[in-house]
Amino acid sequence: MAGLELNRLNTWTVMLFTQVASLSGGRRESAFPLVETSTLRLEMDVNTAADYVGEFTSDNSGVVFKELAALALEIAEKGDIP
């Protein structure tokens, strides 16, 4: 839609978890990593700019929604590309 700007706010979080075995005995303690697991969290806020003065109707709302959904999918697949 002409004049409609879209906002793309994203927060990426990556965490690495390591399961460790700890052995103690005698004068020495040892720790051995057993399993590493990583996880990713993506929080997205993809929306229309608040200062848009046009009208959202039942005819164009679906088009805008599809554009927002496609943009969110692109961000998840490829990262935020300007």
C-alpha positions in Angstrom: 0.0 0.0 0.0 1.3 3.4 -0.9 2.7 5.4 2.0 2.6 2.4 4.5 5.8 1.8 6.4 6.5 -1.4 8.2 8.5 -1.8 11.5 10.7 -4.8 12.0 11.9 -5.1 15.6 13.7 -8.3 16.5 15.5 -9.8 19.5 17.6 -12.9 18.9 18.7 -14.9 21.9 21.1 -17.9 21.8 21.8 -20.2 24.7 24.3 -23.0 25.1 23.7 -25.7 27.7 26.4 -28.1 28.7 25.8 -31.2 30.9 28.9 -31.9 32.9 30.0 -35.0 34.8 32.0 -34.3 37.9 34.3 -36.9 39.4 35.9 -36.5 42.8 38.3 -38.8 44.6 41.6 -38.5 46.3 43.2 -35.1 46.0 41.9 -34.2 42.6 38.5 -33.3 41.2 37.7 -33.5 37.5 34.8 -32.3 35.3 34.0 -33.6 31.9 31.5 -32.1 29.4 29.1 -34.8 28.3 26.4 -33.1 26.1 26.1 -29.7 24.6 22.7 -28.4 23.5 21.9 -25.0 22.0 18.6 -23.2 21.6 17.5 -20.1 19.8 14.7 -17.7 20.6 13.5 -15.1 18.2 11.1 -12.4 19.4 9.6 -10.4 16.6 7.4 -7.3 16.5 6.5 -6.8 12.8 3.9 -4.1 12.4 2.6 -1.1 10.6 3.9 2.4 11.5 1.7 4.3 13.9 1.8 7.5 11.8 0.0 5.9 8.8 -2.9 8.1 7.8 -4.5 5.8 5.3 -7.5 3.6 5.9 -7.4 -0.1 6.6 -10.4 -1.8 5.0 -11.6 -5.4 4.8 -10.2 -5.4 1.2 -6.6 -4.3 2.1 -6.2 -5.7 5.6 -5.6 -9.2 4.2 -3.0 -7.9 1.9 -1.2 -6.1 4.7 -1.4 -9.2 7.0 0.1 -11.4 4.2 3.0 -8.9 3.8 3.7 -8.8 7.5 3.6 -12.6 7.7 5.9 -13.0 4.7 8.3 -10.5 6.2 8.3 -12.3 9.5 9.1 -15.6 7.8 11.9 -14.0 5.8 13.5 -12.6 9.0 13.3 -16.1 10.6 14.9 -17.8 7.6 17.5 -15.2 6.5 17.9 -12.7 9.4 16.9 -9.1 9.1 17.8 -7.9 5.7 17.2 -4.2 4.9 
